[in-house]
Amino acid sequence: MNACAELTVVACQPGPDPSIVQLTLSPPPWAPKPGQFVMLRPANFGQELTWGRPFSIYQLDSRGLQVVFQVVGRGTQRLAGLRPGDEVAAWGPLGRGFQTKGSGPFLLLAGGIGLAAFGLFATPAHALPQAQLLFGHRLPLEAYPLYQEMAQKIPCEAMRQTTPQDIAAFSQELSRRIQDLGPQGTVLCCGPTPMLRTVARLCLEHGVAGQVSLENRMGCGVGACLGCVATTASGERVQTCVHGPVFDVRALSWE
Amino acid sequence: MDTTVHLPGLTLKNPIIPASGTFGYGLEFARFGDLSRLGAICVKGLSLKPREGNPMPRIAETPCGMLNSIGLQNVGVEVFLQKKLPFLPPEVPIIANLYAQSAEEFAELARILASEPRIAALEVNVSCPNVRSGGVQFGQDPTALQAVTRAVVSAAQGTPVIVKLSPNVTDITAMARAAEAAGATMLSLMNTLTGMAVDIRTRRPRLATGTGGLSGPAIKPVALRMVHAVTRSVQIPVIGMGGIVSAEDVLEFILVGATAVQVGTASFLRPDRVFALVDEVAALAEELGIHAWEDFRGTLQEVV
């Protein structure tokens, strides 16, 4: 009955861009839903690094639990240095993922490494009807091997942003896609906070159902530390780790 | 060994208690272990009315620890009694942690909680560094501390009262003696040390409130020193806490004089840590030939 498992590293591989790392761990007996996440705390954190780190569950099958992350700080640096056989404490699956009832269409909007949150939609068990994915990215597309993997299962398009003009063009494309989706459509988004805000605003403006996965810093991942709270539309502060990370755009305050 | 711990009016199966503010209302951790195996559960600080707490960011990771400034966000005592408490296993004693802004409010909260049979003890939070009024205000002034302690003890009608002390004082033993003289049944210490983390790039504090409370292994030596000093200054039992992660840590606190311990930030290192400690402490005590806590507690060889 312990949802915290001791896993071992099967593979830890930097991609063509060494800042993007794919980590595979021995598979825990979980049945995660798309948008749910896992907290990872490798033994090499010792006591020096306190918290585990939250990651979207990219894949989980008999080969292992896979997460894909970008090296951004002390925690991800140590995770990137793991070797096969190293021990990692993993607790999950955590949080409330994407709510995807209905016949679609579904517009998946991914920014950067946020793409990993959509990984499970590329598996038969969680395949979405009428899905299309738009991927905004800053690094060259080759830096994201997961994009190629997902593009085999979901119709995908990618747009790179390296200049402010690119970002404006991407925003316009987001706006166009959201407006074209139609009243039955649902937008699912995971990416950096400015992108989430843009997508939420567009969904609200055009009356399109939208869900965003928040990237708040987390301490515990289980609702106890109250360090990751988001403010709801009614002004209540709720833990992103248990009430989210995926929220309906109408449920949050975007002030 | 028999790991039972006898505190005045409160018997624990073992000395391991998850600390307030790090274990939610207990239920959050039911996925990670058997709640009924814990010595007791100290729930998140409760106030008369719900509180939304402080703005974000509220937490920052620091070497061997963390800073927090949550500001006592909680569901309020009514929701706790109706929607949380009934779902906690009856075999585990529940300690309610109380936060209020006046002695009168503390008394009212104590009355409500003490009249609930499932509440085994009250822990008075006079040491929160992250709220503007109340909190550590009461814990830094012996007169105010005594007023709050008396008010809670009187309203508690026999339910044991634990006073949780702040380390952010000149002499913690003076505060300990003040609480004892005012009728506290026990003491718990220490709460977090006030600290700060800043970002040289944004030139801003890493917490929205500027300062916060430091916890985790980084503060253990300070906590040991304070538990050691306090247990030699008062007659009432002391529950030790501050950076406990391992079974060795637990025995260190008992060695310097603690009767039981609270485990806080360790639950953020791993949500099943506190459950594992129950077994690890018993095993380590066996290994060291400790047959009863009385034979070990406070037996530190003093420096002459």
Interface residues (C-beta under 8 A of the other chain):
Chain A: M1 N2 A3 C4 R41 Q47 E48 L49 T50 W51 G52 A89 W91 N216 R217 G219 C220 G221 V222 G223 A224 C225 L226 G227 V229 G235 E236 R237 V242
Chain B: T22 F23 G24 E28 F29 R31 F32 G33 D34 K44 E52 G53 M56 P57 R58 I59 E61 T62 P63 C64 G65 M66 N68 I70 Q73 G216 P217 V245 T265 S267 F268 L269 R270 P271 D272 F275
